[in-house]
Amino acid sequence: MEELKRIFLAGVGFTSTSVEKAEKLIDEMVEKGRVTVQEGKELQNELTRKVTDKRPVPKHELDQMGYAKKEDVAALEAKLDALDEKLNRLLNK
């Protein structure tokens, strides 16, 4: 059941259209006996939970997480390019 749940949730996009399709797929799986009614309910509950948990993270929370900003990455790339250029000049002397 866990493997089926992971595969199912990994393959499902979380738009409203996809949720409707996913619910239909779960219903079909229950009707065909591939999962029990209880397992179908669990899948639908988890799908609903995953959809409602998808909220944007506020900027201040992202800042506290310590992720690099685009500007930080660009500055590092510029420094690496400069170092690479210096190294090439030294090696080509």
Order of alpha helices (4+ residues) and beta strands (2+ residues): alpha-alpha-alpha-alpha-alpha
